[in-house]
Structure formats: C-alpha cells, structure tokens
Amino acid sequence: MNVRVGTMPYDTTQALIDGSVTFDGTPATVETADIASDVFRRMVRGREFDAAELGLTVYLRTFDGGESPFVAIPAFPARVFRHSCVFVNTASGISRPQDLAGKTVGEFGMYGQDSGIWIKGILSDDYGVTPDQCRWVIGGLDRPMPPFDFVPQTRPAGVHVEEAPPGRSLGAMLEAGEIDALVSSNAPQSFLDGSPAVARLFPDHETVERDYFRRTGIFPIMHTVVLAKSAVALRPDLARTVYNGYLAAKNAGLERYRSGRKVYQVRTMLPWANALFERNAELFPDDWWPYGLAANRTALDTFLRYHFEQGLSARRLTCEELFAPEFLDT
C-alpha cells in the first residue's frame, strides 16, 4: 500500500520530503504546497491524502457535524510563539495590548485560525482583552481573498465579524488605517518593507515570548497530523507507521542542529546561529520540539479551552477525542 502524505516543508519534515527518512519502509508519496491552507483544503475537501498536516482549528472544525472523518496522531510539525503575530497601525493609538479594546482588527483567512486563537487567548488570559471587545475583519493578507471555503466559517454570538471589502487586502487596509490592527500567521509585506505606518504590538516580542514560556511551559502548537479514518480501517497499523516517520524526521532535524554546533551551523546562512542555539538551550529542554501527548498536553488543553471560550466549539473537546487511542499513553 502506497501511503499518500500531504505536509509542508519544515526542518521537522524535510527528511520525509527528501526521502532520507521513510515511514518504516512503507512506500509513500509525499506532497507539499506553497501555503499550508492548500494542504488543508486538499485533505478536508478532496480527501486526497491518507495522512496530512492540518491546522489544529481546521481539525477541530471537522467535529462540527458530530464525528470527524479524521483521527490525529501526536506529531506537531509547526509551532510558533504568537506575540509576534499582532501588527498595528502606528496612528491607531494602540501602544499596549489593552488598547485593542474597541478597535477593528483584521484576521487572515478565517475567524479563529490557529495563530488568532492563540493570541486571542493570551490577550484574554494575560491582559484582559476579550474578542468581543473588538470588531473583526476577515480576508487575505497581501492580496484580496475570500474566507477559507473548506471549513465552516463560525461567527460566535456577541462577536462582530465581517469580511474585508471586495478588492481589499488586510495588509493594505492596515497600512492605510482602514483597520487598526492585524492578527496573521505571516507578516504583512508592508511591515517587511519597513512602512512607518505598520509596527508590531510587542516590539520586543522575543523577550515577551520567552517570559511566556517560562511562566506557562507552553510552546504554542499550530498544526498536527491527521489520518483519514477510511485509510486506518484498511490498514490498522497506519497511525503508528505515520507517527514513526514524522517522529524520525523531527529527530533528524534536531540532530542537524545539535551536530551543527561543532561547525558553527555552517549549513545555515544565519550569522550567530550557535549563539541563539546556546541561549535557547538555557530555556528549553534538550528535545525542545517534543511529540507525544504527555509533553504537549498543557499546550493542547490550553488550545482546546481557547477554542471553546472563543465560541468555536459547541463544547470543550478533549485530547482523548482527538488522538488515536494507541497514543494516549505517549
């Protein structure tokens, strides 16, 4: 049986894509895309893969009709600290998180994408700013785009959510002052180009994010890996096979960094990469990107709480409902 896999190219998956790590020797076709939502769409709408990377919230929304057609394994190829994902118009009067109350905020793709759920939850927990205090505009980042059409576009009661005007992108609206702030998994081009009209809400986001990790132990998870239940029914060992492949690929990525210290990370063009590695080693455990449930339960439970509190789940889901039973003790 050839296993069809859809995943994005990261350090955690590169060994699967280049074939240096296999799925326990099982023949596999690994496909990727320019943007993660293309992989998500192909899995959710077209069922084009036996296993695929999915955004956590995309996976959770497949439970809206009752039973999901997918089951997850505790492999998490994408994580990002999210204080850095909030951008503001410099004329908006926003200089601290509490200033977001009463403002109009853009969000890429859908109300409640992974990065948005994390930062909304953090803003609520740490700064007292809840989503209902803002007005939300959904659209494309640097080009006009309708909301994602492969998952339900949930509009929580009591929260004002609207779509960006036709022909307008959120990045352009932020720079023009048509929205006050923006939550996005990617940085808007206006910020990358150095526009004086656009800045980060947390300019020293690394310091804030390191403090967040010290306080909570959470390295926010964006994506997991799911399998089609129909594929698992045909091959009961598929979940373990795919998990072993993703785990081996992630470990190969970790080892590249560990062994790279000896040669000052010459494989990367980033100057002083070793200094960053050593600084991170003071904060993170040796495996700073763990798979399995035990090491990730706090982060997952927090995300599930946020998803429910933000009106995106009818009830608070649990890890036991999301992940294949054979991984509940990992």
C-alpha positions as CSV (number, residue, x, y, z in Angstrom):
1,M,0.0,0.0,0.0
2,N,1.5,3.3,-1.1
3,V,0.8,6.0,1.6
4,R,-0.2,9.4,0.3
5,V,1.0,12.2,2.6
6,G,0.5,16.0,2.5
7,T,2.8,18.1,4.5
8,M,4.7,21.4,4.5
9,P,8.5,21.7,4.2
10,Y,10.0,22.4,7.6
11,D,13.0,21.3,9.5
12,T,10.7,18.8,11.1
13,T,9.6,17.2,7.8
14,Q,12.5,17.8,5.4
15,A,13.8,14.2,5.9
16,L,10.4,12.8,4.8
17,I,10.3,15.1,1.8
18,D,13.8,14.2,0.6
19,G,13.4,10.5,1.4
20,S,16.2,10.2,3.9
21,V,13.6,9.1,6.4
22,T,10.8,6.7,5.5
23,F,7.5,5.5,7.0
24,D,9.0,2.3,8.4
25,G,10.0,1.3,4.9
26,T,6.4,1.7,3.6
27,P,6.3,3.2,0.0
28,A,5.0,6.8,0.3
29,T,4.2,9.7,-1.9
30,V,4.9,13.0,0.0
31,E,3.4,16.1,-1.5
32,T,3.8,19.7,-0.3
33,A,2.4,23.2,-1.3
34,D,3.3,26.9,-1.3
35,I,0.9,27.6,1.6
36,A,-0.4,25.3,4.3
37,S,-4.0,26.1,3.6
38,D,-3.6,24.3,0.2
39,V,-2.7,21.1,2.0
40,F,-5.6,21.6,4.4
41,R,-8.1,22.1,1.6
42,R,-6.9,19.1,-0.3
43,M,-7.3,16.9,2.8
44,V,-10.6,18.3,4.1
45,R,-12.4,18.8,0.9
46,G,-10.9,16.3,-1.5
47,R,-9.7,13.6,0.9
48,E,-6.6,13.5,-1.4
49,F,-4.2,12.0,1.3
50,D,-4.1,9.1,3.7
51,A,-2.3,11.4,6.2
52,A,-1.9,15.1,6.2
53,E,-0.8,18.1,8.2
54,L,-3.8,20.1,9.4
55,G,-4.1,23.3,11.4
56,L,-5.5,22.5,14.9
57,T,-8.6,24.6,14.4
58,V,-9.2,23.1,10.9
59,Y,-9.2,19.7,12.5
60,L,-11.4,20.8,15.4
61,R,-14.0,22.2,13.0
62,T,-14.4,18.8,11.3
63,F,-16.1,17.8,14.6
64,D,-18.9,20.4,14.0
65,G,-21.2,17.8,12.3
66,G,-20.5,15.2,15.0
67,E,-17.9,12.6,14.3
68,S,-14.8,13.7,12.4
69,P,-13.7,11.7,9.4
70,F,-10.1,12.1,10.7
71,V,-8.1,10.9,13.6
72,A,-4.9,12.7,14.8
73,I,-1.5,11.4,15.9
74,P,0.5,13.5,18.4
75,A,3.0,14.8,15.8
76,F,3.2,18.6,15.7
77,P,5.3,19.8,12.7
78,A,4.5,23.5,13.2
79,R,4.8,25.6,16.3
80,V,5.2,29.4,16.7
81,F,5.2,31.8,19.6
82,R,2.4,34.2,18.7
83,H,3.0,37.6,20.5
84,S,4.9,38.5,17.3
85,C,1.8,38.0,15.1
86,V,0.0,41.2,16.1
87,F,0.6,44.2,13.9
88,V,-0.8,47.7,14.5
89,N,-1.3,50.9,12.5
90,T,1.0,53.4,14.2
91,A,-1.6,56.1,14.1
92,S,-4.3,53.9,15.7
93,G,-3.4,54.9,19.3
94,I,-2.5,51.3,20.2
95,S,0.6,51.1,22.3
96,R,-0.3,48.3,24.7
97,P,-2.5,45.2,24.5
98,Q,-5.3,46.8,26.4
99,D,-5.6,49.5,23.7
100,L,-7.0,46.9,21.3
101,A,-10.4,47.1,23.1
102,G,-12.8,48.9,20.8
103,K,-10.6,48.6,17.8
104,T,-11.0,47.0,14.4
105,V,-8.7,44.0,13.9
106,G,-8.1,42.0,10.7
107,E,-7.6,38.3,10.8
108,F,-6.2,36.2,7.9
109,G,-8.4,33.5,6.3
110,M,-11.0,32.8,8.9
111,Y,-12.2,34.0,12.3
112,G,-10.3,31.7,14.6
113,Q,-7.3,30.4,12.6
114,D,-4.6,28.8,14.8
115,S,-2.5,31.9,15.3
116,G,-5.6,34.0,16.0
117,I,-6.9,31.6,18.6
118,W,-3.6,31.5,20.5
119,I,-3.1,35.3,20.6
120,K,-6.7,36.0,21.5
121,G,-6.5,33.5,24.3
122,I,-3.2,35.0,25.5
123,L,-4.6,38.6,25.3
124,S,-7.6,37.4,27.4
125,D,-5.6,35.5,30.0
126,D,-2.8,37.9,30.4
127,Y,-4.2,41.4,29.5
128,G,-8.0,41.1,30.0
129,V,-8.8,41.9,26.3
130,T,-11.5,39.5,25.1
131,P,-12.5,39.0,21.4
132,D,-16.0,40.6,21.9
133,Q,-14.3,43.9,22.7
134,C,-13.0,44.2,19.1
135,R,-14.5,44.3,15.6
136,W,-13.0,41.6,13.3
137,V,-12.5,41.8,9.6
138,I,-11.6,38.5,7.7
139,G,-9.7,38.5,4.4
140,G,-6.4,37.8,2.5
141,L,-3.1,39.1,3.8
142,D,-1.4,40.8,0.9
143,R,-3.9,40.1,-1.8
144,P,-7.7,40.1,-1.7
145,M,-9.1,36.7,-0.8
146,P,-12.4,35.4,0.4
147,P,-12.5,33.5,3.7
148,F,-11.5,29.8,3.6
149,D,-14.2,27.8,2.0
150,F,-13.3,24.3,3.2
151,V,-14.3,24.7,6.8
152,P,-17.3,26.2,8.5
153,Q,-16.9,30.0,8.9
154,T,-18.1,30.2,12.5
155,R,-19.4,33.5,13.8
156,P,-19.6,33.4,17.6
157,A,-22.6,35.1,19.2
158,G,-21.7,38.5,20.6
159,V,-18.6,39.0,18.4
160,H,-18.7,41.4,15.4
161,V,-17.2,39.6,12.4
162,E,-17.3,40.8,8.8
163,E,-15.4,40.2,5.5
164,A,-12.9,42.6,4.0
165,P,-14.4,44.8,1.2
166,P,-14.1,43.4,-2.3
167,G,-10.7,44.1,-3.8
168,R,-9.0,45.0,-0.5
169,S,-6.3,43.0,1.4
170,L,-5.8,43.2,5.1
171,G,-2.2,44.3,4.8
172,A,-3.2,47.3,2.6
173,M,-6.1,48.1,4.9
174,L,-3.7,48.1,7.9
175,E,-1.2,50.4,6.2
176,A,-4.0,52.8,5.2
177,G,-5.6,52.9,8.6
178,E,-8.8,51.2,7.5
179,I,-8.2,48.6,10.2
180,D,-6.4,49.4,13.5
181,A,-4.6,46.1,13.9
182,L,-4.0,42.7,12.3
183,V,-3.5,39.1,13.5
184,S,-1.8,37.0,11.0
185,S,0.3,33.8,10.8
186,N,2.5,35.6,8.3
187,A,4.0,39.1,8.5
188,P,2.3,41.7,6.1
189,Q,4.5,42.9,3.3
190,S,4.1,46.5,4.4
191,F,5.9,45.6,7.7
192,L,8.6,43.7,5.9
193,D,9.1,46.7,3.6
194,G,9.6,49.0,6.6
195,S,6.4,51.0,6.3
196,P,6.3,53.6,9.0
197,A,2.6,53.1,9.3
198,V,2.9,49.5,10.5
199,A,4.5,48.1,13.7
200,R,4.3,45.2,16.0
201,L,2.2,45.4,19.1
202,F,5.0,43.8,21.0
203,P,8.2,45.3,19.5
204,D,10.4,43.2,21.8
205,H,8.4,40.1,21.2
206,E,11.2,37.7,21.8
207,T,11.6,38.8,25.5
208,V,7.8,38.7,26.0
209,E,7.6,35.2,24.4
210,R,10.5,33.8,26.4
211,D,8.8,35.1,29.6
212,Y,5.5,33.5,28.4
213,F,7.3,30.1,28.1
214,R,8.9,30.4,31.5
215,R,5.6,31.1,33.1
216,T,3.4,28.6,31.2
217,G,5.7,26.0,29.8
218,I,3.8,26.4,26.5
219,F,5.4,26.4,23.1
220,P,2.2,27.1,21.0
221,I,1.2,24.3,18.6
222,M,-0.2,25.3,15.3
223,H,-0.6,22.1,13.3
224,T,-1.0,18.4,14.0
225,V,-1.1,15.4,11.6
226,V,-4.3,13.5,10.9
227,L,-5.2,10.3,9.1
228,A,-8.3,9.5,7.2
229,K,-10.3,7.0,9.2
230,S,-11.1,5.2,6.0
231,A,-7.4,4.6,5.4
232,V,-6.8,3.4,9.0
233,A,-9.7,1.0,8.6
234,L,-7.9,-0.6,5.7
235,R,-4.5,-0.7,7.5
236,P,-4.8,-0.6,11.3
237,D,-1.0,-0.1,11.7
238,L,-1.1,3.1,9.6
239,A,-1.3,5.5,12.5
240,R,1.8,4.1,14.2
241,T,3.7,3.9,10.8
242,V,3.0,7.6,10.0
243,Y,3.8,8.7,13.6
244,N,7.1,6.8,13.5
245,G,8.0,8.6,10.2
246,Y,7.1,12.1,11.5
247,L,9.0,11.4,14.7
248,A,12.1,10.2,13.0
249,A,12.1,13.2,10.6
250,K,11.7,15.6,13.5
251,N,14.6,13.9,15.4
252,A,16.7,14.1,12.3
253,G,16.1,17.8,12.2
254,L,17.1,18.2,15.9
255,E,20.3,16.2,15.3
256,R,21.2,18.6,12.4
257,Y,21.2,21.5,14.9
258,R,23.0,19.5,17.6
259,S,25.8,18.3,15.3
260,G,25.9,21.7,13.6
261,R,27.2,23.3,16.8
262,K,30.6,21.7,16.1
263,V,30.9,23.5,12.8
264,Y,29.1,26.7,13.9
265,Q,26.0,25.9,12.0
266,V,27.7,26.4,8.6
267,R,24.7,24.8,6.9
268,T,22.7,27.9,7.6
269,M,23.3,31.5,6.3
270,L,22.1,32.9,9.6
271,P,25.1,34.6,11.5
272,W,25.5,33.8,15.2
273,A,23.1,30.8,14.9
274,N,25.2,29.0,17.5
275,A,24.7,31.8,20.0
276,L,20.9,31.6,19.6
277,F,21.1,27.8,19.9
278,E,23.1,28.1,23.2
279,R,20.7,30.8,24.5
280,N,17.8,28.6,23.8
281,A,19.4,25.7,25.5
282,E,19.3,27.6,28.8
283,L,15.5,27.8,28.5
284,F,14.3,24.7,26.6
285,P,14.9,21.0,27.3
286,D,17.1,19.0,25.0
287,D,14.1,18.0,22.9
288,W,12.6,21.4,22.5
289,W,10.1,20.1,19.9
290,P,8.5,17.1,21.6
291,Y,6.0,14.7,20.1
292,G,3.6,12.5,22.1
293,L,0.8,13.6,24.4
294,A,2.4,13.9,27.8
295,A,4.8,16.6,26.9
296,N,2.2,18.5,24.9
297,R,-1.0,18.1,27.0
298,T,-0.8,21.5,28.7
299,A,-0.5,23.3,25.3
300,L,-3.2,21.2,23.8
301,D,-5.6,21.6,26.7
302,T,-5.0,25.3,26.6
303,F,-5.8,25.5,22.9
304,L,-8.9,23.4,23.4
305,R,-10.0,25.8,26.2
306,Y,-9.4,28.8,24.0
307,H,-11.3,27.2,21.1
308,F,-14.3,26.7,23.3
309,E,-14.1,30.0,25.1
310,Q,-14.0,31.8,21.8
311,G,-17.2,30.3,20.6
312,L,-15.6,28.0,18.0
313,S,-16.6,24.7,19.6
314,A,-20.0,23.7,20.8
315,R,-18.3,22.0,23.8
316,R,-14.9,21.7,25.1
317,L,-13.2,18.8,23.3
318,T,-10.5,16.6,24.9
319,C,-7.3,15.0,23.8
320,E,-8.9,11.6,24.2
321,E,-11.4,12.5,21.5
322,L,-8.8,13.9,19.1
323,F,-6.0,11.4,19.1
324,A,-5.8,7.7,18.1
325,P,-6.2,5.5,21.2
326,E,-2.8,3.9,20.9
327,F,-1.1,7.2,21.5
328,L,-2.9,8.3,24.7
329,D,-0.1,7.0,26.9
330,T,2.7,8.6,24.9
